[in-house]
Amino acid sequence: MASVVGIDIGTAGLRAVEVSDAGKAKPTLVRYHEAPLPEGAVNRGEVAEPNTVAAALKSLWSAGGFKSKNVVLGMGNHRVLARDLTVPKMSIRRIRESLPFQVQDMLSVPVADALLDFYPISEKEGESGPEISGLLIAAVKEAVLGNVKAVQLAGLTPVEVDLIPFALSRVIYRSEKTDGAVAQIDVGVATTTVVVTLAGVPQFLRLIPAGGGDLTQALVLRLGVTVDDAEALKRRLGLGAVSNAEEQAAATVISEVTTELLNSLRNTVNYFANTRKHMPVTRIVLTGGGAQLSGFAAALGELTRLPVFAADPSAAVHLGRGVDAQTLQQTRGAFSVALGLALGSQA
């Protein structure tokens, strides 16, 4: 019963999920745990202090009782680029070999400094013959290797590095198979991802360099409050109306910053709908800490005119002995990324 651990390296903490028999139709979630990180150890999903993160990982492994040292890491911040790409039909190996010669003008860094991959979606007949349409994925090599180094310093073995939006799509599709395209929106601290899937297969991906942390910083800068006070204001006020004049300034900041993100999300979903009219989006599945803001889901549903649902990670797996379904549900999807990373392991 081989097991693997998915690790979600966040700005404020680490989350890990251990899964056994990841290749089965319904694997088993064996254990999960989280640990805080000191401020500055991770910046926008990238490890800035490898030794600090390695020490936190060692503590996480001990406190969580993790057995496997084989781990899968995720990437999905502003240093990852995703673009639609159509290439002549050939083997996946040859497509990947050809990418450095085809995509330099699409990148903001030299090809030598990027890790490139291609995710095929469909085939069609082009003007010059058969073509394969898919997604180009490019990540800044330095950002990926920094996270890998921290894991290795902790005595763990990274077996794969996966794209976080794709990891989430596994959890969501396994949890609830549905007809029509699904827009998966994950609102993180610094990055919000939008993935549209059909039958669990990603068709479209966009990464928006904004998240819940931007709202926190706006409150800190514009109101002169501490980070802790800003977080408390977010939790208490959300997008609801306020009657207290003293809270009106905070409510205005929350509304302005959140409305900007909501409009970006509406425009992204609309862009997909307008360019793929044969593939109507039927629902939105919302994940991420930033999406927990009170009133966010309702406002997103009103703007996009689509039903909005929360992900249920416990439905994607069997729960091992000692893992309580109700306790896992109370985490409100916080472990979905780590779970999805473990589910995608080929180890």
Helices and strands as residue ranges (DSSP letters): E 3-9, E 13-20, E 28-36, E 42-43, E 46-47, H 50-64, E 70-75, E 80-88, H 92-102, G 104-106, G 111-113, E 114-126, E 129-140, H 141-153, E 157-163, H 164-175, E 181-187, E 192-198, E 201-208, H 212-223, H 227-237, H 245-275, E 281-287, G 289-292, H 296-304, E 308-310, G 313-316, E 318-319, H 325-329, H 336-343
